[in-house]
Amino acid sequence: MQKFLLILLALVTLLPMQDSFARMYKWVDSKGETQYTQHPPVGRSATEIKAHTSPVRDEDAKKQLGALQEKAEEQRLERKLGAEKAARLKKDKEAKKKNCTTARKNLEVLKTAPRIRDKNTGGEFVYLDEKTRQKRLEATRQQIKENCE
């Protein structure tokens, strides 16, 4: 008796699914509107719509899912690295601008000040001689070339 009820329950459960496998038809009514039905209209031409179903195996689905997840991860990393690279470039640009401003000020001081005082390695203040001043001028001009564009 239980087997009979189980089979009956399975049939009752599966019967509504029969409609999901029914054919579909596309046709145009007298008002010019496109209609979709499971039965072709009487006295009108209709086009049968073919269902494009292909069985997908679990292994294939897992491979496709893995490939999509890998691609999504790569795209996420590219976006992240792109944002980090943009931030790094912005930071470098700001640093160059600051270095440019500092180098231009230093060049102005080296050109106009009659005497320039600087600390030596011992921490004492000394005045620059003309040879050292020319070296600093050349180094400052080089800094301007590198940082000011």
TORBATOR-961525 format. One line per field, with one value per residue (C-alpha): residue number from 1; residue in three letters; chain; x negated, y, z. Coordinates in steps of 0.5 Angstrom, whole numbers. Layout:
! residues N
seq = NUM|...
type = ALA|...
mol = A|...
px = X|...
py = Y|...
pz = Z|...
END
This chain:
! residues 149
seq = 1|2|3|4|5|6|7|8|9|10|11|12|13|14|15|16|17|18|19|20|21|22|23|24|25|26|27|28|29|30|31|32|33|34|35|36|37|38|39|40|41|42|43|44|45|46|47|48|49|50|51|52|53|54|55|56|57|58|59|60|61|62|63|64|65|66|67|68|69|70|71|72|73|74|75|76|77|78|79|80|81|82|83|84|85|86|87|88|89|90|91|92|93|94|95|96|97|98|99|100|101|102|103|104|105|106|107|108|109|110|111|112|113|114|115|116|117|118|119|120|121|122|123|124|125|126|127|128|129|130|131|132|133|134|135|136|137|138|139|140|141|142|143|144|145|146|147|148|149
type = MET|GLN|LYS|PHE|LEU|LEU|ILE|LEU|LEU|ALA|LEU|VAL|THR|LEU|LEU|PRO|MET|GLN|ASP|SER|PHE|ALA|ARG|MET|TYR|LYS|TRP|VAL|ASP|SER|LYS|GLY|GLU|THR|GLN|TYR|THR|GLN|HIS|PRO|PRO|VAL|GLY|ARG|SER|ALA|THR|GLU|ILE|LYS|ALA|HIS|THR|SER|PRO|VAL|ARG|ASP|GLU|ASP|ALA|LYS|LYS|GLN|LEU|GLY|ALA|LEU|GLN|GLU|LYS|ALA|GLU|GLU|GLN|ARG|LEU|GLU|ARG|LYS|LEU|GLY|ALA|GLU|LYS|ALA|ALA|ARG|LEU|LYS|LYS|ASP|LYS|GLU|ALA|LYS|LYS|LYS|ASN|CYS|THR|THR|ALA|ARG|LYS|ASN|LEU|GLU|VAL|LEU|LYS|THR|ALA|PRO|ARG|ILE|ARG|ASP|LYS|ASN|THR|GLY|GLY|GLU|PHE|VAL|TYR|LEU|ASP|GLU|LYS|THR|ARG|GLN|LYS|ARG|LEU|GLU|ALA|THR|ARG|GLN|GLN|ILE|LYS|GLU|ASN|CYS|GLU
mol = A|A|A|A|A|A|A|A|A|A|A|A|A|A|A|A|A|A|A|A|A|A|A|A|A|A|A|A|A|A|A|A|A|A|A|A|A|A|A|A|A|A|A|A|A|A|A|A|A|A|A|A|A|A|A|A|A|A|A|A|A|A|A|A|A|A|A|A|A|A|A|A|A|A|A|A|A|A|A|A|A|A|A|A|A|A|A|A|A|A|A|A|A|A|A|A|A|A|A|A|A|A|A|A|A|A|A|A|A|A|A|A|A|A|A|A|A|A|A|A|A|A|A|A|A|A|A|A|A|A|A|A|A|A|A|A|A|A|A|A|A|A|A|A|A|A|A|A|A
px = 0|-6|-9|-3|-2|-9|-8|-2|-5|-11|-6|-2|-8|-11|-5|-5|-12|-9|-7|-14|-16|-10|-11|-11|-8|-9|-4|-1|6|11|9|2|-1|-5|-3|-6|-2|-2|3|2|8|14|14|7|0|-5|-12|-14|-19|-25|-27|-35|-36|-43|-44|-50|-54|-56|-64|-63|-59|-64|-69|-65|-64|-71|-74|-69|-71|-78|-77|-73|-78|-83|-79|-78|-86|-87|-82|-85|-92|-90|-87|-94|-98|-94|-94|-102|-103|-99|-103|-109|-107|-106|-113|-116|-112|-114|-121|-121|-119|-124|-130|-127|-128|-135|-137|-134|-138|-145|-144|-143|-145|-152|-154|-151|-152|-151|-152|-158|-159|-161|-154|-158|-156|-161|-160|-161|-167|-166|-167|-162|-157|-158|-157|-151|-148|-149|-146|-140|-139|-139|-134|-130|-131|-128|-123|-120|-116
py = 0|5|3|5|12|13|12|16|22|22|22|27|31|30|31|39|39|36|43|46|41|43|47|54|58|65|69|75|77|81|88|86|84|78|73|67|61|53|51|54|59|56|59|63|61|61|59|54|56|51|51|51|46|42|38|41|36|37|37|42|47|46|48|54|56|56|59|65|66|66|71|75|75|77|83|85|85|89|94|94|95|100|104|103|105|111|113|112|116|122|121|121|127|131|129|132|138|139|138|142|148|147|146|153|156|154|156|163|163|160|165|172|171|174|169|162|158|151|146|141|134|136|140|147|152|154|159|156|157|159|152|148|154|152|145|146|150|145|140|144|145|138|137|142|138|132|135|141|139
pz = 0|2|-5|-9|-5|-6|-14|-14|-10|-15|-21|-18|-17|-24|-28|-27|-30|-37|-39|-38|-44|-48|-55|-55|-61|-64|-68|-69|-68|-72|-68|-70|-63|-62|-58|-55|-53|-52|-58|-65|-67|-71|-78|-77|-79|-73|-72|-67|-62|-61|-54|-54|-48|-48|-42|-38|-34|-27|-29|-35|-30|-25|-30|-33|-26|-24|-30|-29|-22|-24|-29|-24|-19|-25|-26|-19|-18|-24|-22|-15|-18|-23|-17|-13|-19|-20|-13|-13|-19|-16|-10|-14|-18|-12|-9|-16|-15|-8|-10|-16|-12|-7|-12|-15|-9|-7|-14|-13|-6|-9|-15|-11|-4|-3|2|4|10|11|17|16|18|25|25|25|21|15|9|2|-2|-9|-12|-7|-9|-17|-15|-11|-17|-22|-18|-16|-24|-25|-20|-23|-30|-26|-22|-26|-33
END
